[in-house]
């Protein structure tokens, strides 16, 4: 999808994260080997003068480990060049709007693992010096197109073969290696590059989980152990977030996860026994199984995947709908519907029809509870 970076200073570990990559910013190498320069990175390789009040803003997918680790990659980069960005956790169910941001204080906006709703990027693009999009969702590709794009004030990397965290890892580490737009190493950047290297394996496990590959040793145990830590991924509510992520010990997380996996499976089994059939979109998108999961929403991905298998075995669509309330919305009439699918079943067309989005096998949207009641096949049959 993109060209493989040929810069001699890029370490071989980056190629393990991806089959294709971006080159350094601001100088980006295209597939033809021709380099182009973007103004997006100007002023980021050294602290701004005292008269310069603007600074970068990092918007990251929340509450999501992939989004949080993408923000961690940004933190590693910006801390090495002595810049403190503004961080904004960004939820799919209540996404930030341009007017929610103090744009008069911002020069660069980084959208990590979530591009926001339709029209959000163009709005930002016209109000700040540069927008950098690092994402991997199908919805982002449909909004902005896939691949790598560089212009005077827009950099876009959308790669469905990587997760948001590893895209950000590759981008910010490579940016640090190449010293930013002045091609000059930042103070102590060798130490920061070492810090990138030290946490590389954590990013690999985050990607393995987020893309639902489960190819790494004890990957599900890692996922369970990470969830057990109940980390608050909003850095404004949890100022020690990045320190907590950097302190994670892979072996300890996996050992804890091995202990908790069997208990979680028992909870999943109990909820699966209460599954029921729904007509997606009142029948527009066929039928599948659903569960109410207010007490188990943190396990929605594993629950939804197992539900999708059960749904397919019942000759319904291979989709599982995990339905729950979002306490942060303070609205019991709105439900979040998280869809998980198996095989080639594509959930995005369903989620997009109701204002949501995501991946082929994992997407979500918000729905009024009264409308969801009408989707229940038992209710439709009785009327």
Beta strands, then each sheet from edge to edge (+ up, - down):
strand 1: 27-29
strand 2: 35-37
strand 3: 55-61
strand 4: 86-90
strand 5: 106-112
strand 6: 130-135
strand 7: 147-150
strand 8: 154-158
strand 9: 276-279
strand 10: 287-292
strand 11: 319-324
strand 12: 334-341
strand 13: 357-358
strand 14: 362-368
sheet 1: 1+ 2-
sheet 2: 4+ 3+ 5+ 6+ 8+ 7-
sheet 3: 9+ 10- 11- 12+ 14- 13+
end
